Amino acid sequence: METQPRVLVIDDEEAARYGICRALSQQGYLLEEAADGAAALAKIDQFRPDVIVSDINMPEMNGIALLRRLGQQAEAPLAVFVTGYGSEEVAAEALRAGAYDYLAKPFEVEELRAIVRNALEKQRLLRENRHYLRELEKTLADLRRSQAALVQAEKMASLGRLVAGVAHEINSPLGALQSNVDTIERAAQKIRQWCGSQPPETSHALGPLLELMTATAAGSRTSCERISAIVTNLRRFARLDEAEFQRARIDEGIQSVVELVRPELGSQIELRAELGGLPEIDCAPRQLNQLLLNLLLNAIEAVRQAARPGLIQVRTRALGDAVEIEVEDNGCGIPAGSLERIFDPGFTTKGARVGTGLGLPICCQITQAHRGKIEVESRPGEGAKFTVTLPVIATKLAEG
C-alpha cells in the first residue's frame, strides 16, 4: 500500500513557508515546515520526507550545508532549492552538491508544483530501484548457495562413489593377505609341533625361523586389521547402500569421519572425540558426514595458520528432542569483521589460492535442510567453536 508523499518546506521567513505550503496543499502531499537547517535536521529524522523544498540562504546552516549533511544518510530526501534573483552561481553550487533542482524567485506556482512532482516521482523510482536491487542481491545469493550446494553435492556423490570403489578394490587383496597370514600362522604351528618330535638340535636350528615367522604373521595381522578399519570407515563415510533420508544413528558416521581426517593432523595437532551416545534422528547421513568433514578440515587449517601445537575437539550430546555436535579448535580464530559473512558463498579468509568459500555455506545449507541451526563463537587468535543443532524428528528435508 503506497503512502502519501511527504514534503518538508524549509525557510527562515514564515511568509515564504506559508506561500510554498499553500501552493502544494492541494496536491495530496503530507506537508511539514522548518524555520532553519538545524530544525530541519531534527524534523527530517522524525518526518522522513521524500523531498525538501528549501531556501539556500539561511542563518547558521544554509541550504548547501544542510544538503551535505543529508548526503551522509543512506536514503536521503531529494532537495529542491529556492534562490533569489541573480544567485545562479549559488544554485549551480547546490546542483554540484547533489540538489535535484532549483527555483529562482519569483517563480510560478505551476513551476514549483511540476518540479516537486518530478522530484517525488524520481524518489519513488529510486526507492523501487533500491528495493529491486536488494531483491536481486538476495536472489543472486540464493542462486549462489543453490549452485554451490549442487556442485558440492555432486562432488560428494562422486567422492562417495570413488571411496566405495576404493574400499571394494582394497577388500579383495586384503582378504588374500588375511588368508596368507592365517596360512603362515598355521604353518608355523605345524612346524613347531613337528619340531617337538625331532632331536633337540633340529628344534634349536629351526627356532629363530619359527620366531621370525610368528612375529611376521603377528605384524601382518595387525596391519591387516588397520587396513580393515580404514575400509570400514571409508564404507561408512560413503554410505552409498543407504537411502538418502532415513532414521539413523549418526555416531558411527561421526567416528568414521574423525578417523578419516586423522592422517591430516600431523604431529602438532591432537584430535579428541567425546561422543555422547546419540539417539536415532531423521537425517541424510552422507550429508551430515560431509558437514562434519568440512568443519574438521576448516579447524585443521585454522590450527595450522596459528602455527602452534593445536587441539581440535568433537563433542556430541543429546538434548531431548534434538542432538548437538560441536567442533572446537584453538586455532587462529575468525576476525570479528568476518563473523557475519563466513556463511556467504564465495567468502573465504584463507586467500584465493587456498579456500573456495564453499565449505561453510555448504555446512549452513545442510543444517538448514535438516531444519537445524549452526552457530559459531570465535575469539581472534584463540580459536573457534561451531555448534550444529539438529532435531531428532524431521518429516523430510527442507527444500534447499
C-alpha positions as CSV (number, residue, x, y, z in Angstrom):
1,M,0.0,0.0,0.0
2,E,1.5,3.3,-1.1
3,T,1.8,6.1,1.5
4,Q,1.2,9.8,0.8
5,P,4.3,11.6,-0.5
6,R,6.0,13.7,2.2
7,V,7.4,17.2,1.6
8,L,9.3,19.4,4.1
9,V,9.4,23.1,3.5
10,I,12.4,24.9,4.9
11,D,12.7,28.7,5.0
12,D,13.6,31.2,7.7
13,E,10.8,33.5,6.5
14,E,7.4,32.5,7.7
15,A,5.6,34.1,4.8
16,A,7.8,32.2,2.3
17,R,7.0,28.9,4.0
18,Y,3.3,29.7,4.1
19,G,3.3,30.6,0.3
20,I,5.0,27.3,-0.7
21,C,2.9,25.2,1.6
22,R,-0.3,26.8,0.2
23,A,0.9,26.2,-3.4
24,L,1.4,22.5,-2.5
25,S,-1.5,21.9,-0.2
26,Q,-4.0,20.6,-2.8
27,Q,-1.5,18.1,-4.4
28,G,-2.1,15.2,-2.0
29,Y,1.1,15.6,0.0
30,L,1.8,15.5,3.7
31,L,3.5,18.8,4.5
32,E,5.7,19.9,7.4
33,E,7.7,23.1,8.0
34,A,11.1,24.0,9.5
35,A,12.5,27.5,10.1
36,D,16.2,26.7,9.6
37,G,18.7,24.0,8.7
38,A,19.2,22.8,12.3
39,A,15.5,22.5,12.9
40,A,15.1,20.8,9.5
41,L,17.6,18.0,10.5
42,A,15.5,17.1,13.6
43,K,12.3,17.3,11.5
44,I,13.8,15.0,8.8
45,D,14.6,12.3,11.4
46,Q,11.0,12.3,12.6
47,F,9.0,13.2,9.5
48,R,11.1,11.2,6.9
49,P,10.3,13.4,3.9
50,D,10.7,12.3,0.4
51,V,11.5,15.8,-0.9
52,I,12.6,19.0,0.8
53,V,11.9,22.5,-0.6
54,S,14.4,24.8,1.0
55,D,15.8,28.3,0.8
56,I,19.5,28.3,0.2
57,N,20.4,31.4,2.2
58,M,19.5,30.8,5.8
59,P,21.3,31.7,9.1
60,E,23.5,29.3,11.0
61,M,23.2,26.4,8.4
62,N,22.5,27.3,4.8
63,G,20.8,25.0,2.3
64,I,24.0,23.7,0.9
65,A,25.5,22.8,4.3
66,L,22.2,21.0,5.1
67,L,22.4,19.1,1.8
68,R,25.9,17.9,2.6
69,R,24.7,16.7,6.0
70,L,21.9,14.8,4.3
71,G,24.3,13.3,1.9
72,Q,25.6,11.2,4.8
73,Q,22.3,9.4,5.1
74,A,21.6,6.1,3.2
75,E,18.2,7.2,1.8
76,A,18.3,11.0,1.9
77,P,15.3,13.1,0.6
78,L,15.8,14.9,-2.7
79,A,16.3,18.6,-2.4
80,V,14.7,21.4,-4.4
81,F,16.3,24.8,-3.6
82,V,14.8,28.3,-3.9
83,T,17.2,31.1,-4.7
84,G,16.9,34.8,-5.0
85,Y,17.3,36.6,-8.3
86,G,20.9,36.7,-9.6
87,S,22.0,33.7,-7.5
88,E,22.7,31.4,-10.4
89,E,26.2,30.6,-9.1
90,V,24.9,29.6,-5.8
91,A,22.3,27.4,-7.5
92,A,25.0,25.8,-9.6
93,E,27.0,25.0,-6.4
94,A,23.9,23.4,-5.0
95,L,23.4,21.2,-8.0
96,R,27.1,20.2,-7.8
97,A,26.5,19.3,-4.1
98,G,23.7,16.9,-5.1
99,A,20.5,19.0,-5.3
100,Y,17.7,17.7,-7.5
101,D,16.7,21.1,-9.0
102,Y,16.3,24.8,-8.1
103,L,13.8,27.6,-8.5
104,A,14.7,31.3,-8.9
105,K,12.5,33.8,-7.2
106,P,10.0,34.9,-8.2
107,F,8.6,31.6,-9.6
108,E,5.3,30.4,-10.9
109,V,3.2,28.1,-8.7
110,E,2.8,25.6,-11.5
111,E,6.6,25.5,-12.0
112,L,7.0,24.7,-8.3
113,R,4.4,22.0,-8.4
114,A,5.9,20.5,-11.5
115,I,9.4,20.3,-10.0
116,V,8.2,18.9,-6.7
117,R,6.0,16.3,-8.6
118,N,9.0,15.3,-10.7
119,A,11.3,15.1,-7.7
120,L,8.7,12.8,-5.9
121,E,8.5,10.6,-9.0
122,K,12.3,10.3,-9.1
123,Q,12.3,9.5,-5.4
124,R,9.7,6.8,-6.0
125,L,11.8,5.3,-8.8
126,L,14.9,5.4,-6.7
127,R,13.1,3.6,-3.8
128,E,11.8,1.0,-6.2
129,N,15.3,0.5,-7.7
130,R,16.8,0.1,-4.2
131,H,14.0,-2.5,-3.4
132,Y,14.6,-4.4,-6.7
133,L,18.4,-4.3,-6.2
134,R,18.0,-5.8,-2.7
135,E,15.7,-8.4,-4.1
136,L,18.2,-9.1,-6.9
137,E,21.1,-9.4,-4.5
138,K,19.0,-11.8,-2.3
139,T,18.1,-13.9,-5.4
140,L,21.7,-13.9,-6.5
141,A,22.8,-15.0,-3.1
142,D,20.2,-17.8,-3.1
143,L,21.3,-18.9,-6.6
144,R,25.0,-18.9,-5.4
145,R,24.0,-21.0,-2.4
146,S,22.0,-23.4,-4.6
147,Q,24.7,-23.6,-7.2
148,A,27.3,-24.2,-4.5
149,A,25.2,-26.8,-2.9
150,L,24.6,-28.6,-6.2
151,V,28.3,-28.5,-7.2
152,Q,29.3,-29.7,-3.7
153,A,26.6,-32.4,-3.7
154,E,27.9,-33.7,-7.0
155,K,31.4,-33.6,-5.8
156,M,30.4,-35.5,-2.6
157,A,28.5,-38.0,-4.7
158,S,31.5,-38.6,-6.9
159,L,33.7,-38.8,-3.9
160,G,31.3,-41.3,-2.3
161,R,31.4,-43.5,-5.4
162,L,35.2,-43.2,-5.6
163,V,35.6,-44.1,-1.9
164,A,33.2,-47.0,-2.2
165,G,35.1,-48.2,-5.2
166,V,38.5,-47.9,-3.5
167,A,37.1,-49.7,-0.4
168,H,35.8,-52.5,-2.7
169,E,39.1,-52.8,-4.5
170,I,41.1,-52.9,-1.3
171,N,38.8,-55.6,0.2
172,S,39.9,-58.2,-2.4
173,P,43.7,-58.1,-1.8
174,L,43.0,-57.6,1.9
175,G,41.1,-60.8,2.0
176,A,44.0,-62.6,0.3
177,L,46.5,-61.1,2.7
178,Q,44.5,-62.2,5.7
179,S,44.3,-65.7,4.3
180,N,48.0,-65.7,3.7
181,V,48.6,-64.6,7.3
182,D,46.4,-67.4,8.5
183,T,48.4,-69.9,6.4
184,I,51.7,-68.6,7.8
185,E,50.4,-68.9,11.4
186,R,49.1,-72.5,10.8
187,A,52.3,-73.4,9.0
188,A,54.4,-72.1,12.0
189,Q,52.2,-74.1,14.4
190,K,52.6,-77.3,12.5
191,I,56.4,-76.7,12.2
192,R,56.5,-76.1,16.0
193,Q,54.6,-79.4,16.6
194,W,56.9,-81.3,14.2
195,C,60.0,-79.9,15.9
196,G,58.7,-81.3,19.2
197,S,59.2,-84.8,17.9
198,Q,62.7,-84.1,16.4
199,P,66.1,-84.1,18.0
200,P,67.0,-81.0,20.1
201,E,69.5,-79.8,17.6
202,T,66.8,-79.7,14.9
203,S,64.4,-77.7,17.1
204,H,67.3,-75.4,18.1
205,A,68.1,-74.8,14.4
206,L,64.5,-74.0,13.4
207,G,63.8,-71.9,16.5
208,P,64.9,-68.5,15.1
209,L,63.0,-69.2,11.8
210,L,59.8,-70.0,13.8
211,E,60.1,-66.8,15.9
212,L,60.5,-64.8,12.7
213,M,57.5,-66.4,11.1
214,T,55.4,-65.8,14.2
215,A,56.5,-62.2,14.6
216,T,56.0,-61.5,10.9
217,A,52.5,-63.1,11.0
218,A,51.5,-61.0,14.0
219,G,52.8,-57.8,12.4
220,S,51.0,-58.6,9.2
221,R,47.7,-59.4,11.1
222,T,47.9,-56.0,12.9
223,S,48.5,-54.2,9.5
224,C,45.5,-56.1,8.0
225,E,43.3,-55.0,10.9
226,R,44.4,-51.4,10.4
227,I,43.6,-51.7,6.7
228,S,40.2,-53.3,7.5
229,A,39.4,-50.5,9.9
230,I,40.2,-47.9,7.2
231,V,38.0,-49.8,4.7
232,T,35.2,-49.9,7.2
233,N,35.5,-46.1,7.8
234,L,35.5,-45.5,4.1
235,R,32.3,-47.5,3.6
236,R,30.6,-45.8,6.5
237,F,31.6,-42.4,5.1
238,A,30.3,-43.3,1.6
239,R,27.1,-44.9,2.8
240,L,26.1,-45.5,-0.9
241,D,24.0,-48.5,0.1
242,E,21.7,-46.5,2.3
243,A,18.7,-44.3,1.5
244,E,19.4,-40.5,1.2
245,F,16.9,-39.6,4.0
246,Q,16.3,-42.1,6.8
247,R,16.1,-42.6,10.5
248,A,19.6,-43.4,11.6
249,R,22.2,-43.3,14.4
250,I,24.9,-40.9,13.3
251,D,27.6,-41.9,15.9
252,E,29.3,-44.3,13.5
253,G,29.4,-41.8,10.8
254,I,30.9,-39.1,13.1
255,Q,33.5,-41.6,14.3
256,S,34.4,-42.6,10.8
257,V,34.9,-39.0,9.7
258,V,37.1,-38.4,12.8
259,E,39.2,-41.4,11.9
260,L,39.4,-40.4,8.2
261,V,40.9,-37.0,9.0
262,R,43.5,-38.2,11.5
263,P,46.1,-38.7,8.8
264,E,45.8,-34.9,8.0
265,L,46.7,-33.9,11.6
266,G,50.5,-34.4,11.7
267,S,52.4,-34.4,14.9
268,Q,51.4,-31.0,16.1
269,I,47.6,-31.4,16.2
270,E,45.6,-33.5,18.6
271,L,42.1,-34.6,17.8
272,R,39.8,-35.6,20.6
273,A,36.3,-37.1,20.2
274,E,33.8,-37.2,23.0
275,L,30.7,-38.8,21.6
276,G,27.7,-38.9,23.9
277,G,25.7,-41.8,22.5
278,L,23.2,-40.0,20.3
279,P,19.6,-41.3,19.6
280,E,18.4,-42.1,16.1
281,I,17.4,-39.0,14.2
282,D,15.8,-38.2,10.8
283,C,18.7,-37.3,8.5
284,A,20.7,-37.8,5.3
285,P,23.8,-39.5,6.8
286,R,26.0,-38.7,3.9
287,Q,25.2,-35.0,4.1
288,L,26.0,-35.0,7.8
289,N,29.3,-36.7,7.1
290,Q,30.1,-34.0,4.6
291,L,29.1,-31.3,7.1
292,L,31.4,-32.7,9.8
293,L,34.2,-33.3,7.3
294,N,34.1,-29.6,6.2
295,L,34.1,-28.4,9.8
296,L,37.1,-30.6,10.7
297,L,39.1,-29.6,7.7
298,N,38.4,-25.9,8.5
299,A,39.5,-26.5,12.0
300,I,42.8,-28.2,10.9
301,E,43.5,-25.3,8.6
302,A,42.8,-22.8,11.4
303,V,45.2,-24.6,13.7
304,R,47.9,-24.7,11.1
305,Q,47.6,-21.0,10.5
306,A,48.1,-20.4,14.2
307,A,51.5,-22.1,13.9
308,R,51.4,-23.7,17.4
309,P,50.5,-27.1,18.9
310,G,46.8,-27.5,18.2
311,L,43.8,-29.2,19.8
312,I,40.6,-30.0,18.0
313,Q,37.6,-31.4,20.0
314,V,34.5,-33.0,18.6
315,R,31.7,-33.4,21.1
316,T,28.2,-34.7,20.8
317,R,25.3,-34.7,23.2
318,A,21.6,-35.5,23.3
319,L,19.2,-32.6,24.1
320,G,15.9,-34.4,24.4
321,D,14.2,-33.5,21.1
322,A,17.5,-32.5,19.4
323,V,21.1,-33.5,19.2
324,E,24.2,-31.2,19.3
325,I,27.5,-31.6,17.5
326,E,30.4,-29.3,18.5
327,V,33.7,-28.8,16.7
328,E,36.1,-26.6,18.6
329,D,39.7,-25.7,17.9
330,N,42.4,-23.4,19.4
331,G,43.5,-22.1,16.0
332,C,43.8,-18.6,14.6
333,G,40.1,-17.8,15.1
334,I,37.8,-15.7,12.9
335,P,38.3,-11.9,12.6
336,A,35.4,-10.0,14.2
337,G,34.5,-8.3,10.9
338,S,34.2,-11.7,9.1
339,L,31.9,-13.5,11.5
340,E,28.7,-12.3,9.8
341,R,30.0,-13.3,6.3
342,I,31.5,-16.7,6.9
343,F,28.4,-18.5,5.7
344,D,28.2,-16.4,2.5
345,P,29.0,-18.3,-0.7
346,G,32.4,-17.4,-2.0
347,F,33.6,-15.6,1.1
348,T,36.9,-17.0,2.5
349,T,39.5,-15.8,4.9
350,K,42.1,-18.2,3.5
351,G,43.0,-16.4,0.4
352,A,42.1,-17.1,-3.2
353,R,44.5,-20.0,-3.7
354,V,43.6,-21.8,-0.5
355,G,39.9,-21.5,0.0
356,T,36.9,-21.7,-2.3
357,G,34.5,-20.1,0.1
358,L,32.1,-23.1,-0.3
359,G,32.8,-25.2,2.9
360,L,30.9,-23.3,5.5
361,P,28.0,-22.2,3.2
362,I,27.5,-25.9,2.4
363,C,27.5,-26.7,6.2
364,C,24.9,-24.0,6.6
365,Q,22.8,-25.3,3.7
366,I,22.9,-28.9,5.0
367,T,22.0,-27.8,8.5
368,Q,19.0,-25.8,7.3
369,A,17.9,-28.7,5.1
370,H,17.7,-30.8,8.2
371,R,15.7,-28.0,9.9
372,G,18.5,-27.3,12.3
373,K,20.8,-24.4,13.1
374,I,24.5,-23.8,13.1
375,E,26.2,-21.2,15.4
376,V,29.7,-20.0,15.7
377,E,31.7,-18.5,18.6
378,S,35.2,-17.2,17.9
379,R,38.0,-15.3,19.6
380,P,40.5,-13.9,17.1
381,G,43.9,-15.5,17.8
382,E,42.4,-18.0,20.3
383,G,40.1,-20.4,18.3
384,A,36.6,-21.0,17.2
385,K,33.7,-23.3,18.1
386,F,30.9,-24.4,15.7
387,T,27.8,-25.9,17.2
388,V,25.3,-27.7,15.0
389,T,21.9,-28.5,16.5
390,L,19.6,-31.0,14.7
391,P,16.0,-32.1,15.5
392,V,15.5,-35.7,16.3
393,I,12.3,-35.8,14.3
394,A,12.0,-34.1,10.9
395,T,9.4,-35.4,8.4
396,K,11.6,-34.5,5.4
397,L,14.5,-32.4,4.4
398,A,13.6,-28.8,3.9
399,E,13.7,-27.5,0.3
400,G,17.3,-26.4,-0.3
